[in-house]
Amino acid sequence: MSNEGGVVVHVESDEASARIVIGFLESQGIEAQISEDDAGDQIPSLESTGGVKVLVPAEDADRARRLLQERGAETEGGGE
């Protein structure tokens, strides 16, 4: 999955937390990846400005949001 084809389903404040979410989604059969704006890890403080985004393929976005809600995680766009 490329960043262009991914849909943001969750945002975490740090990479470690985002990786936990990714592990959960992958355990449910959903491919996931992170997208972060930290200047290639050269300026880690940038991570906190926009958070670390968890992306999934568009066709899995609704299922991923539902699973994350059931798990108790706040999801971006979950109230729509």
NORPEKA-V108771 format. One record per helix or strand of 2 or more residues. SS is the DSSP state (a for helix, b for strand). FROM is the first residue (numbers start at 1). TO is the last residue. If there is no record, write none. Layout:
BEGIN
{{SS,FROM,TO} {SS,FROM,TO}}
END
This chain:
BEGIN
{{a,3,5} {b,6,12} {a,15,27} {b,32,36} {a,44,50} {b,52,57} {a,58,71}}
END
